[in-house]
Amino acid sequence: DQVAGGPGPHRSDVLRYLRNDTSCYWADPDEDRVLHRNQTAAWSGLHALVSGDVLGLPSDVSPAQAVGGGEALTLSRGGLPHPPALVDGARRWVDGLDAWTLAALYGAASESKSFFVAAALVHEAVRGAGGDADGGEEDRRDGRWAARAARVEEEFNIECWGLVEGGHDYDRLNCSVQMHSASFLAQAVADSVR
């Protein structure tokens, strides 16, 4: 295991996703109504869950968000200006994870390109409970919801332009495997110490 021998680079990599977290870049609700609706369905409550339940921050501390292509392009160059309390809380939480849970977080973040999706997935797996916007407790525990949240834009493009066999289908499968693996690992580690 590479994480146990040197967790520093993995912690840094996970926190780097926070700067340009995919779940913080929203489509303009007037220009891209369908995509914005899909993002809302997938990411509703995600930031509040991570900021409040995972990082223990007050409800008035939330991540920066870019809306629309122009703002997103401008902010993506230097990273999102998240509040310092959120960045510090994320750093403290990540630094407090054991190597196995960090490995689960790292796997989920690198697949989803989202600190928030990965943190919520690991949190729900460790907690062993949860719920999903679609209504299934098992969705949060087994990673299906995380795979959907990670692929909002890709699935929207597939709806618009069609699926490329041997490409999009493998991407879907890989994302699902990575999210389920991260969830399983985090839950197994949590169960082993209970």
Legacy VTK file of the C-alpha trace (Angstrom):
# vtk DataFile Version 3.0
C-alpha trace
ASCII
DATASET POLYDATA
POINTS 194 float
0.000 0.000 0.000
1.454 3.332 -1.038
-0.764 5.456 1.184
0.370 3.987 4.526
4.054 4.482 3.731
3.668 8.115 2.725
0.246 9.667 3.221
1.394 13.265 2.613
1.199 13.286 -1.192
-2.206 11.580 -1.129
-3.547 14.123 1.349
-2.264 16.942 -0.861
-3.813 15.386 -3.957
-7.206 14.998 -2.282
-7.158 18.599 -1.061
-6.131 19.816 -4.517
-9.532 18.649 -5.829
-11.158 21.156 -3.480
-9.732 24.093 -5.457
-11.553 23.111 -8.667
-14.188 20.735 -7.385
-16.507 19.674 -10.180
-19.558 19.951 -7.921
-18.846 23.662 -7.454
-19.153 24.490 -11.154
-22.811 24.894 -12.010
-24.471 25.455 -15.345
-26.342 28.719 -15.738
-30.001 27.973 -14.896
-31.182 30.284 -17.698
-28.810 29.070 -20.406
-28.586 25.346 -19.565
-31.803 24.538 -17.734
-31.632 20.752 -18.209
-28.014 20.429 -17.107
-28.643 22.720 -14.140
-31.664 20.606 -13.166
-29.510 17.438 -13.395
-26.803 19.037 -11.269
-29.369 20.092 -8.691
-30.805 16.576 -8.542
-27.363 15.014 -8.097
-25.697 17.573 -5.855
-28.573 18.938 -3.756
-27.483 18.926 -0.134
-23.995 17.645 -0.956
-22.146 20.793 0.107
-24.227 21.202 3.266
-23.604 17.549 4.221
-19.847 17.825 3.810
-19.475 21.329 5.260
-21.703 20.623 8.257
-21.664 16.916 9.071
-18.183 16.002 7.855
-16.163 19.158 8.499
-18.258 20.443 11.424
-18.560 23.963 10.057
-21.401 26.383 10.815
-24.200 26.546 8.272
-23.110 29.974 7.014
-19.776 28.569 5.755
-20.207 27.063 2.326
-17.965 26.469 -0.675
-17.507 28.983 -3.451
-19.446 28.183 -6.586
-19.113 29.309 -10.181
-22.274 29.629 -12.257
-22.166 29.691 -16.013
-19.325 29.239 -18.463
-17.743 32.695 -18.192
-17.460 32.717 -14.428
-16.346 29.087 -14.383
-13.568 29.741 -16.867
-12.325 32.768 -14.931
-12.325 30.997 -11.569
-10.894 27.712 -12.834
-7.568 29.332 -13.637
-6.753 30.230 -10.041
-9.084 27.895 -8.225
-12.294 28.597 -6.398
-12.040 31.131 -3.542
-13.394 28.872 -0.800
-13.619 30.385 2.686
-10.427 29.752 4.707
-12.493 28.013 7.417
-13.680 25.450 4.862
-10.176 24.819 3.519
-8.763 24.495 7.054
-11.616 22.196 8.089
-11.030 19.997 5.050
-7.311 19.839 5.797
-7.920 18.890 9.442
-10.423 16.195 8.457
-8.177 14.700 5.779
-5.147 14.812 8.103
-7.148 12.908 10.726
-7.984 9.959 8.466
-6.187 6.649 8.829
-4.278 5.362 5.792
-7.042 2.986 4.629
-9.812 5.562 4.824
-7.520 8.076 3.124
-6.984 5.526 0.339
-10.764 5.248 -0.085
-11.115 9.043 -0.150
-8.254 9.353 -2.638
-9.773 6.768 -4.975
-13.176 8.435 -4.924
-11.788 11.956 -5.336
-9.541 11.038 -8.238
-12.414 9.343 -10.053
-15.053 11.983 -9.367
-12.750 15.030 -9.575
-14.597 16.183 -6.489
-13.532 16.502 -2.872
-17.198 16.914 -1.907
-18.468 13.776 -3.647
-15.571 11.741 -2.237
-15.935 13.102 1.303
-19.688 12.476 1.319
-19.173 8.934 0.024
-16.571 8.108 2.673
-18.608 9.789 5.417
-21.752 7.855 4.530
-19.830 4.573 4.236
-18.150 5.090 7.622
-21.447 6.090 9.190
-23.039 3.018 7.675
-26.256 4.886 7.100
-27.651 7.652 5.008
-30.209 8.486 2.449
-30.326 9.563 -1.122
-32.214 12.279 -2.878
-33.780 9.480 -4.913
-34.896 7.797 -1.706
-32.698 4.734 -1.279
-30.597 4.215 1.827
-28.550 1.630 -0.013
-27.664 4.117 -2.752
-25.435 6.115 -0.442
-23.868 3.054 1.114
-22.940 1.271 -2.083
-21.646 4.144 -4.181
-24.342 4.285 -6.877
-25.294 7.817 -5.917
-21.620 8.874 -5.980
-21.143 7.465 -9.473
-24.202 9.445 -10.621
-22.981 12.607 -8.889
-19.550 12.237 -10.461
-20.920 11.860 -13.988
-23.602 14.558 -14.235
-22.044 16.436 -17.147
-20.930 13.288 -18.970
-24.401 11.772 -18.778
-25.922 15.051 -19.975
-23.623 15.005 -23.006
-24.532 11.379 -23.693
-28.221 12.359 -23.614
-27.534 15.154 -26.101
-25.025 13.544 -28.440
-25.268 9.808 -27.876
-23.131 7.099 -26.354
-19.842 6.005 -27.879
-19.497 2.245 -27.467
-16.150 1.214 -26.109
-15.744 4.640 -24.526
-18.626 6.012 -22.516
-19.798 2.573 -21.432
-16.347 1.724 -20.058
-16.152 5.115 -18.351
-19.489 4.421 -16.633
-18.319 0.998 -15.521
-14.962 2.261 -14.274
-16.591 5.071 -12.307
-19.046 2.658 -10.728
-16.275 0.215 -9.785
-14.120 2.976 -8.288
-16.964 4.441 -6.233
-18.167 1.068 -4.994
-14.601 0.090 -4.112
-14.029 3.300 -2.157
-17.322 2.870 -0.324
-16.617 -0.776 0.477
-13.098 -0.018 1.726
-14.227 2.854 3.958
-17.080 0.802 5.375
-14.892 -2.268 5.942
-12.300 -0.180 7.796
-14.999 1.430 9.941
-16.567 -1.959 10.694
-13.182 -3.411 11.687
-12.642 -0.816 14.423
-16.159 -0.920 15.862
LINES 1 195
194 0 1 2 3 4 5 6 7 8 9 10 11 12 13 14 15 16 17 18 19 20 21 22 23 24 25 26 27 28 29 30 31 32 33 34 35 36 37 38 39 40 41 42 43 44 45 46 47 48 49 50 51 52 53 54 55 56 57 58 59 60 61 62 63 64 65 66 67 68 69 70 71 72 73 74 75 76 77 78 79 80 81 82 83 84 85 86 87 88 89 90 91 92 93 94 95 96 97 98 99 100 101 102 103 104 105 106 107 108 109 110 111 112 113 114 115 116 117 118 119 120 121 122 123 124 125 126 127 128 129 130 131 132 133 134 135 136 137 138 139 140 141 142 143 144 145 146 147 148 149 150 151 152 153 154 155 156 157 158 159 160 161 162 163 164 165 166 167 168 169 170 171 172 173 174 175 176 177 178 179 180 181 182 183 184 185 186 187 188 189 190 191 192 193
